Amino acid sequence: MKILLIIFGVVLLLVGAGLGVLSHPAFGLWRHVSTERIQASPNYKDGMFQNQEPTPQFTGDTASTRGTLWRFLTNKDTLRVPNEPIPAVKTDLKNLPTDSDWLVWFGHSSYLFCLDGKRYLVDPVLKPEWPATLMMKPFAGTDIYRPEDLPDIDVLIITHEHWDHMEYATLRDIRDRVKQVICPLGIADYLRYWGYTDEIITEMDWYEAIDGITCLPSRHFSNRLLGKRNQTLWASFMVEAGGRMVYIGGDGGYDKRFAQIHERFGSVDLALLENGQYNANWKYIHTTPQDLEKVILDLQAKQVFTVHHDKFALSVHPWFEPDSAAHDIATKHNISLLDAPIGTIVKF
């Protein structure tokens, strides 16, 4: 009897600890979920959001979550992480002028850009606290910007809910300096839970537009941690202002959307494209180097800047491979590739 009581006590402690961990706001498990607009979306079918084309999440010889995760965790390839700190520049972001168009990249998929006098912040991950640190560890030299370094933000754009794009601590700390938030369907529930007000949030479905920003498809998926997959939407965005256009690619594998975007918008001034964390076992939900070439040729942007690399090792490819592949493509096709260290002011 005494042993049973001890076992029961241990189980209670473990359950309590688990609930304590999962109650952290970053997980968003206790947020109110708004379902009306989600269920009314033409992109929500059979109980979840769907890509425009059939998109298995896992492919290849480990076509399962468990097999892919095991291979990732047991891969000991030291080329996944640089041996030396990544070059980076600490720029005074608060005093950058707004009378010209520029971009400052923070590594991975976080960046700040100015277009026609407005500051746009995309997928900021600048303060990885626990529990995010369980999943993401910045490369040495890349973690030099913090939320307090940012200026006031005219428009915050979130492309989807994954931890490497929507990070609680950063969004919490910049909340009072954000004038407007643009996000795909379902993301607003997290933001409200984290203290953002309805007045500044605009949730969008694919092909909806507001204030010169059009929500566009991507080929990806969503799942923050637990629960059913694809209950929030993933997206890319076109930003138009002052007669110029910036395409925010978000995450996603190759499909016909890039040619369609070019047909609809023409040659955009700058395209920010995913390039990194790819693998043959998830080739439809991230852009491989082979498909990056097709993306660039389909989109026909005047200038390209690739992201989703140089900060976190979320796949098993060598850390330097994405940037090398982009340079090879640019040289082969005479593409204007804007490539600069983290924190550098890039005019476009």
C-alpha positions in Angstrom: 0.0 0.0 0.0 2.8 2.4 0.9 4.5 1.7 -2.5 1.3 2.4 -4.3 0.9 5.7 -2.5 4.4 6.7 -3.4 3.9 5.8 -7.0 0.6 7.8 -7.0 2.3 10.8 -5.5 5.1 10.6 -8.1 2.5 10.4 -10.9 0.7 13.4 -9.4 3.9 15.4 -9.3 4.8 14.6 -12.9 1.3 15.5 -14.1 1.4 18.7 -12.1 4.8 19.6 -13.5 3.6 18.8 -17.0 0.6 21.0 -16.6 2.8 23.8 -15.2 5.1 23.6 -18.2 2.2 23.6 -20.7 0.5 26.5 -19.0 3.4 28.8 -20.1 1.9 31.5 -22.4 4.3 30.6 -25.2 2.3 27.4 -25.9 -1.0 29.2 -26.1 -2.9 26.2 -25.1 -5.4 28.1 -23.0 -6.1 30.8 -25.6 -9.7 31.3 -26.8 -10.0 29.8 -30.3 -12.1 31.7 -32.7 -13.6 29.3 -35.3 -16.1 31.3 -37.3 -13.8 32.8 -39.9 -11.6 29.8 -40.0 -14.4 27.3 -40.8 -15.8 29.7 -43.4 -12.5 29.9 -45.3 -12.5 28.2 -48.7 -9.0 27.0 -47.7 -10.3 25.1 -44.6 -11.6 21.6 -45.6 -12.1 18.4 -43.8 -11.4 20.0 -40.5 -8.1 21.7 -41.4 -6.4 24.2 -43.6 -5.2 22.8 -46.9 -2.5 23.7 -49.4 -3.4 24.4 -53.0 -1.7 21.2 -54.0 -1.5 17.8 -52.2 1.4 18.2 -49.7 2.6 15.3 -47.6 4.5 16.7 -44.6 7.1 13.9 -44.7 8.5 12.1 -47.7 11.4 9.8 -48.6 12.6 6.8 -46.5 11.5 8.3 -43.2 8.0 9.4 -44.1 6.8 9.8 -40.6 7.1 12.3 -37.8 8.8 9.8 -35.5 11.3 8.5 -38.1 12.2 12.0 -39.2 12.6 13.3 -35.7 14.8 10.4 -34.7 17.1 10.9 -37.7 17.3 14.6 -36.8 18.1 14.1 -33.1 20.7 11.4 -33.8 22.5 13.2 -36.7 26.0 14.2 -35.4 27.2 16.0 -38.5 29.3 18.9 -37.1 28.8 20.9 -40.3 25.3 21.7 -39.2 26.7 24.4 -36.9 29.6 26.8 -37.7 32.8 26.5 -35.8 33.3 30.2 -35.6 30.9 33.1 -34.8 28.8 34.3 -37.7 29.8 37.8 -38.8 27.2 40.3 -37.8 26.8 44.1 -37.5 25.1 46.0 -34.6 23.1 48.8 -36.3 21.3 51.6 -34.5 17.9 50.7 -35.7 16.1 53.4 -33.9 17.9 56.2 -35.8 17.6 54.8 -39.3 16.0 57.3 -41.7 12.6 56.6 -43.2 13.1 58.6 -46.3 14.7 55.7 -48.2 13.9 52.0 -48.7 16.1 49.6 -46.8 16.3 46.2 -45.2 18.0 44.9 -42.0 18.1 41.1 -41.6 18.4 39.6 -38.1 19.2 36.0 -39.2 16.8 33.2 -40.0 13.5 34.7 -41.1 13.4 37.9 -38.9 13.9 41.2 -40.6 13.0 44.9 -40.5 12.4 46.9 -43.7 11.4 50.4 -44.6 9.2 51.0 -47.6 7.8 54.4 -48.5 8.4 55.8 -45.0 6.8 52.9 -43.0 8.7 50.3 -40.9 7.7 46.7 -41.4 8.8 44.0 -39.0 8.5 40.3 -40.1 8.5 37.2 -37.9 10.7 38.6 -35.1 12.6 36.0 -33.1 15.0 38.2 -31.0 14.6 36.9 -27.5 14.4 33.1 -27.3 13.5 32.4 -23.7 12.4 29.0 -22.3 10.6 27.0 -23.6 11.7 28.2 -27.1 15.3 27.5 -26.1 14.5 23.8 -25.9 14.0 23.8 -29.7 16.3 26.6 -31.0 19.8 27.6 -30.2 21.2 30.6 -32.1 24.6 30.2 -33.8 27.5 32.1 -32.0 27.5 35.7 -33.1 24.0 35.8 -34.4 22.1 36.7 -31.2 23.0 40.4 -31.0 19.6 42.0 -31.4 17.0 42.3 -28.7 13.4 43.6 -28.7 14.5 46.8 -27.1 16.8 47.6 -30.0 13.8 47.9 -32.4 12.2 51.2 -33.3 8.4 51.8 -33.2 6.9 49.4 -35.7 4.2 50.6 -38.2 3.3 47.1 -39.3 4.2 43.7 -37.8 3.7 40.8 -40.1 3.5 37.2 -38.9 3.6 34.5 -41.7 2.7 31.5 -39.5 2.7 30.1 -36.0 5.9 28.0 -35.9 8.3 28.8 -33.0 11.1 30.1 -35.3 8.7 32.7 -36.8 6.3 33.6 -33.9 8.2 33.8 -30.7 6.3 34.8 -27.5 9.0 36.7 -25.6 9.8 39.0 -28.5 6.2 39.7 -29.3 5.4 40.3 -25.6 8.3 42.9 -25.3 7.4 44.9 -28.5 3.6 44.9 -28.0 3.3 48.5 -26.9 5.4 49.7 -29.9 3.4 48.1 -32.6 0.8 50.1 -34.5 -0.7 47.4 -36.7 -0.5 43.6 -37.0 -1.1 41.6 -40.2 -1.4 37.8 -39.8 -3.1 34.8 -41.4 -6.3 33.3 -40.0 -6.0 31.8 -36.5 -2.9 33.7 -35.4 -4.9 36.5 -33.8 -6.0 34.2 -31.0 -2.4 33.8 -29.9 -1.8 37.6 -30.1 -4.9 38.4 -28.1 -3.8 35.9 -25.4 -0.5 37.6 -25.3 -2.0 41.0 -24.8 -2.5 42.5 -28.2 -5.8 44.4 -28.8 -8.3 43.7 -31.5 -8.1 47.2 -32.7 -4.6 46.7 -34.2 -4.9 43.2 -35.5 -6.0 42.3 -39.1 -6.4 38.6 -39.7 -6.4 37.6 -43.4 -7.2 34.7 -45.6 -5.3 34.1 -48.9 -6.0 36.8 -51.5 -7.5 39.3 -49.1 -5.9 42.7 -49.0 -5.7 45.8 -46.8 -3.6 49.0 -46.8 -1.5 47.8 -49.7 -0.8 44.4 -48.2 -2.1 41.2 -49.9 -2.1 37.9 -48.2 -1.0 35.1 -50.6 -0.6 31.3 -50.4 2.3 29.3 -49.3 2.9 25.6 -49.3 3.5 24.7 -45.7 1.7 23.6 -42.5 1.0 24.6 -39.0 1.2 23.1 -35.5 2.7 25.0 -32.6 3.3 21.9 -30.5 0.3 19.9 -29.3 -3.1 19.3 -30.8 -4.5 18.9 -34.3 -2.4 20.1 -37.3 -3.2 22.9 -39.7 -5.7 24.8 -37.5 -4.1 28.1 -38.3 -3.2 29.4 -41.8 0.3 29.9 -43.2 0.9 32.6 -45.8 3.2 34.8 -47.8 2.5 38.5 -48.4 2.9 41.2 -51.0 3.5 44.7 -49.7 2.9 47.6 -52.1 3.7 51.2 -51.3 5.1 54.2 -53.1 4.9 52.5 -56.4 7.2 49.6 -55.2 6.6 46.0 -54.1 8.2 43.7 -51.6 7.3 40.0 -51.5 7.5 38.3 -48.1 7.8 34.6 -49.0 7.3 33.0 -45.6 8.0 29.3 -45.4 7.0 26.7 -48.0 7.9 24.4 -50.8 7.8 25.0 -54.5 4.6 25.1 -56.5 2.9 27.1 -59.2 2.1 30.1 -56.9 5.4 31.9 -57.8 4.5 32.0 -61.5 1.0 33.1 -60.6 2.3 35.8 -58.4 4.5 37.1 -61.2 1.5 37.0 -63.6 -0.6 39.0 -61.1 1.9 41.6 -59.8 4.6 41.7 -62.4 8.3 42.0 -61.4 8.5 42.9 -57.7 11.3 45.1 -56.5 12.5 42.8 -53.7 11.6 39.2 -53.0 12.5 37.7 -49.6 12.7 33.9 -50.1 13.0 30.9 -47.9 16.4 29.2 -48.3 17.4 26.8 -45.5 16.2 24.0 -43.1 15.3 21.9 -46.2 15.6 18.1 -46.4 14.6 15.4 -48.9 12.3 14.0 -46.1 10.3 17.2 -46.1 10.9 18.5 -49.6 7.3 19.8 -50.2 7.1 22.1 -47.1 10.5 23.9 -47.4 12.4 25.1 -50.4 15.3 22.9 -51.5 18.3 24.5 -53.4 17.1 22.8 -56.6 13.6 24.3 -56.2 15.0 27.7 -55.1 16.3 28.1 -58.7 12.8 27.5 -60.0 11.3 29.9 -57.5 13.6 32.7 -58.6 13.0 32.1 -62.3 9.2 31.9 -61.9 9.0 35.0 -59.7 11.3 37.1 -61.8 11.9 39.7 -59.0 14.3 42.6 -59.7 16.2 41.8 -56.5 16.3 38.7 -54.2 17.3 38.3 -50.6 17.3 34.8 -49.1 16.4 34.0 -45.5 15.7 31.0 -43.2 19.4 30.3 -42.7 22.5 31.4 -40.7 21.0 31.4 -37.2 19.4 28.0 -36.3 20.2 24.4 -37.2 16.7 23.0 -37.8 17.8 20.5 -40.5 20.9 18.4 -41.2 22.4 20.2 -44.2 25.7 22.1 -43.8 25.0 25.5 -42.3 26.8 27.3 -45.2 25.0 25.4 -48.0 21.9 27.6 -48.5 23.9 30.8 -49.0 26.3 29.0 -51.3 23.5 27.6 -53.4 21.9 31.1 -53.7 25.1 32.5 -55.0 25.5 29.8 -57.6 22.0 30.4 -58.8 22.5 34.2 -59.0 25.7 33.7 -60.9 24.2 31.2 -63.3 21.2 33.4 -64.2 22.6 36.9 -63.6 20.2 37.5 -60.6 20.6 40.6 -58.4 21.2 38.8 -55.1 21.3 41.1 -52.1 23.5 39.3 -49.6 24.9 40.9 -46.5 25.8 40.0 -42.9 23.2 40.1 -40.2 22.5 43.7 -39.1 23.8 45.3 -42.3 21.7 48.1 -43.8 20.8 46.9 -47.3 19.3 49.5 -49.7 17.0 48.2 -52.3 
